[in-house]
Structure formats: C-alpha cells, structure tokens
Amino acid sequence: MIMMKKIRAAAALLLMMCILCVSSGAVNIIGSSNAIFRSRIDSKIIAGADLSAEDAAMRLYYLGFLMGTGTDVNGGIEFNLSGGLNRLEAAVLAVRLLGVEKSLSEGKYPHPYSDVPEWASSYVGYLFRCGLLFGIDGEHFDPGSAETEARFMSYCLYALGYRIKDGDYNYATAVSSARRAGITKSTDQPSGPFTRGQAILAMYNTLRSTVKDATSAYSEKLVEREVIAYNDAIFLLWSKDLQETENYMSLVGYGNGWIIPDGYYVIKASRGGQSLNVACSGYNTDYDGVNVTLWQETSDVTQIFRLQRTERGTYYIYSAASRNGYGRVLGAPTWSDSVGLYTSTSLYAGEYVIRAAGDGNWVISTSEAGDTRCLTARDPETPGDNVVLDKYDGESMQTWEFVRQGVMNAQGEELAIFVANSMVITQGAYDVYSHMSQNAIDMQPTEGMARAPFNATVVHIDGNFEACNCVWIQSNNPVRYADGTVDYMTVSFMHDNDISDIYVGMQLAQGEYFYDCGTYGFAGGSHIHVCVFRGQFNEYTMHIGNGDVFIEDALFVPDNTYIYDSYGLAWNWISLAD
C-alpha cells in the first residue's frame, strides 16, 4: 500500500525562502508584504491563468477549498472534473469560496427546505441568508439536482462584492457578468451540463480576480482574514512562474498528498495483528448496533470493510457484509464510547478522519471538533476484544494497517467490475460496423483510460500493428461474474498508442488505470477495444479482439460509474454501499 505524508515543516519553508532569494529572477520573500509582492504583478490581477482544470483543482485542494470526490487506486485525489455538479456540492464549494466554512458552527442559519441533510443545513442556510438561492422556492432544495452555471457564477460574483440587490447583475446575466469580471471565459462554456471542472476553474479565477471597486485580489482579502496562508497564496495563486510554484509544492510536500484510497480493506491492529470484525452472517449481519471486535485473521471471522471518502475529507467505514443492503457503517451512540454498526443514515453513523501515524500506519479518529477520539482496542492482542473510541493521549492511541482487497460481496467473493469510471460505449458485440464477427465493445471513457476490473496479472502482450497493441490481463483468483458464475477471467485491450510501460508479469490492483485510449492498429478514431474470455489465459484459444463472454454478462457496474452511453446493454449494477 502506498502511503505518502504531507510535510509542511517550518524548516522546509525557510529553505524555500532561501532558494527564492538566490534564484535568478525570483522574488525575495523575506521582509516582503502583500503590497510589495503585488507590485511585481499586474495591479489588476489577470484571471484565468493558463491552467488546466486538473492543475487548478490540485491548487484548490492544497488551499483547502476542495476535498476531492474520492481517490484513485494509489491514493491520489480524484476530482471528477468531467462529472456534473449537483446543487448541494455547489453550495459547499460556494461556502468555502466565501471563506466562512469554519464559522458556520458558531451560528444557526435557518432555511425553508426539508430535504437538506443535517450536516449541510448550515451551508444551505448561509447561502439562503445571503439571498443567493433565487428561484429555489417552497420546501424542496432538491440537493441532487444539477446546478446551473448561472447560479454558480452568481456565487463567484458575490465573493467579489457584486450584489443583485445593488443592480450589479441579475440571475439571467450572471454568466455574462462573470465573463466580464474574468471569472470565466467564452472558451470555458460547457456544451452540456455544468461540470465540476467548470466550477473549479471559476473558483480559481475568482481567487485571482479583483474585488469590486478595489485594486486588490479577492485572495488577498482571504489572506488578511487568515482563510489562506500567505505563502500558499504567493505560490499557488499569485506567482506566474510555474517552476517556482512547482518547487514550492514539492518542497513543502504538496504533490505527495496521498491518502487512503477508496476501496475494500482488511483493517488490522498494528499491535497484535488482529483484524476489525463484525458479524458476517446470521441475524446480527443487519442488526443495528452490533459491536465491532478484534479477531485473528481467519477465513471465518475476518471482516472486509469499504472506505468511502466524503467531500468533507472524512471517511465512512462500511461493513462489506450487509445481507439486506442497508449500507451499514461504523459509528457510536453519542452517549457511549462503544463502536457498533449502524445504518448510514442513522444519527449514530460515524464519519472518521484517517491520517498517517508515526509508526507508518494510520490513526482513525472522529471528526468532532474539540472532541477528537480515536478508534482503539484496550487489549488488541486478545481475540474478541471490543473496539471503542478513546481520547487521544499520544500513548494508548491505536494505529491500524489497511490491507487492500478487491470489490467484495457479503460472501467474500471478488467481483469483476466495469473497466472504466465512466461509460461511453460506441460499438457493441456483433455490431453492424467493424464488430460484425467480434464479441467485443469499443469505448471512449471520459478519463481516457481503462482500469483493471479485478486484481490481475498481465499475462500476454502483442505489440504488432495488426494486433493493435493488444494486452491480456488475467484475474489472480477466481472472480464472480455478473451472470453469477465464479471462474478465472481474462480481459484484453487494444489500440493504446504506447504500451512500453506495460510488461508481462506486471501486477495490477483492481481499479488501477493502466491502458490508454488510442488509434494504434486498425482504428477509425481514438478508443479502446475490450473483450472478455472465461478462464485462465490460453494463447491458442483466446484470439485477438474476439472474446467468448458478453461483457455485460462478465462485469458488474458500480453505482458510482458515470453513464454517458450504455449502448442499451443489460448491465448488472452493484451498490458500493451494500
């Protein structure tokens, strides 16, 4: 498992300052002020530096405005830039942009909506008080509905001091007003629904833009309010020297912001080596409040857990054994330290902070401000010992090891999952175009890559032009097919333009991206040709480009897969909350 820690030591910052002082053309930071630094850049900040949405997202992540939508297989932050932005996500981003998130708990912000989750009530209430929820009338906020570009641009304009009530703009002109303010550009306009990538670029541009009737950038105001650290603002927002920014991010640990990836794990106590467990079968499987305990890692008692990172940077820790699919998570009653299993919508469902510990493992703690308690076992060497929440004192704190597993069902079987995070199928099996005699699909995932559908080994490669850079991978163990059968599975991929980084024997974790869209070989456009074979690899029977299993009968589609075109195939869905 990959574990990288974010290092932000004072010595590193001092070293960076020294580097900048002697570097040719660099800014002398020591003794400087905002005004001195601003004299080196335009008096009116030019919004929309030439950054990709990914670059802007990473900068906003390190500035604390984004927490990410999840993680990749190696623990890198994912932002789902091509995904749509819903109304509740937009509200959270807006509150962070306004720099008031930390103060929300200090006061109550009422609103008329009955369908807002309790944790988000203050976010929505604050925007309601600011008069920014124009047109959302009645009792329903509809948190999952798509956010409009106009409303999000209205949030950005509000941050810069523009007000509808003052006649600066109105809801209908919010986008054009944002364009004039430099928040968005005409080339930023989405052809479809307003996306997270569009919103993130708008946030980044807002931070660099000039406040209404002022010469200072909005981010300078946030620095004065101590929402943003001064050094972070210099290198992540104001500097136009990309190398300067890269040096700073590298030196203080930015760029190594790896965290525990979303996925399925055995969670082992670092002392004693025993694993977290809850009842895996019988009545207690779905019994609210069943205790979480420690046991030796054996086939009959070891419990698999699924980690899901929230937009708030916390985690839900789901039990993989939930017979009725209730989405049971670790939690504790507010009146007790005892950790149990509860429905994810329960008052007792817990959100946990998972952070690196000094011993190379991880601390799991509550996210309650001012009342941090850690997941611990009083005697982690005793099988059956109950797991509780205990105060952090630096000594009795329990640390944990996360051992990654594939996507599992309640019986502990690894499920074969769809080979991309988004589904854009352009051709099916035995289709009227080039697949008339081929059992395969063509796909163009928005992320441009294919991932391993199971824990796998690369077993064969054919780099000839006629073979279209074909790569075969085989499951390391028998897996559950979407049609219900259990067997080894082999999957082949074609058309990547460069497979020099792939080799026979290469190990792939389930969900790991390894194969790119391309045009190598016989291809009418950039795509990936995918076909599935039952059983272990056989070079004499598993022919190039023509599988023996329909892909919809082989691969489950997780419920967090973004569907753009499913090609009308009868996919088998799985809920990752089960």
Secondary structure as UniProt FT lines:
FT   HELIX           10..22
FT   TURN            24..25
FT   TURN            30..31
FT   HELIX           34..38
FT   TURN            39..40
FT   HELIX           53..63
FT   STRAND          70..71
FT   TURN            73..74
FT   STRAND          77..78
FT   TURN            81..82
FT   HELIX           87..97
FT   TURN            98..99
FT   HELIX           101..106
FT   HELIX           118..120
FT   HELIX           121..129
FT   TURN            130..131
FT   TURN            134..135
FT   TURN            138..139
FT   TURN            143..144
FT   HELIX           149..159
FT   TURN            160..161
FT   TURN            164..167
FT   HELIX           171..173
FT   HELIX           174..181
FT   HELIX           186..188
FT   HELIX           196..208
FT   TURN            212..213
FT   HELIX           218..224
FT   TURN            225..226
FT   HELIX           230..233
FT   HELIX           234..238
FT   HELIX           242..251
FT   TURN            252..255
FT   STRAND          263..269
FT   TURN            270..272
FT   STRAND          275..277
FT   HELIX           283..286
FT   TURN            288..289
FT   STRAND          293..295
FT   TURN            299..301
FT   STRAND          305..309
FT   TURN            311..312
FT   STRAND          315..319
FT   TURN            323..324
FT   STRAND          328..331
FT   TURN            334..335
FT   STRAND          340..343
FT   TURN            344..345
FT   TURN            347..348
FT   STRAND          352..356
FT   TURN            358..359
FT   STRAND          362..366
FT   TURN            369..370
FT   STRAND          373..377
FT   TURN            380..381
FT   TURN            383..384
FT   STRAND          386..391
FT   STRAND          400..405
FT   TURN            410..411
FT   STRAND          414..415
FT   STRAND          422..427
FT   TURN            429..430
FT   TURN            434..437
FT   STRAND          441..443
FT   TURN            446..447
FT   STRAND          449..451
FT   STRAND          456..462
FT   TURN            465..468
FT   STRAND          470..475
FT   STRAND          479..480
FT   TURN            482..483
FT   STRAND          486..487
FT   STRAND          489..494
FT   TURN            500..501
FT   TURN            504..505
FT   STRAND          507..508
FT   TURN            510..511
FT   STRAND          513..516
FT   STRAND          527..534
FT   TURN            539..541
FT   TURN            544..545
FT   HELIX           551..554
FT   STRAND          556..558
FT   TURN            559..560
FT   STRAND          562..565
FT   TURN            567..568
FT   STRAND          572..574
FT   TURN            576..577
//
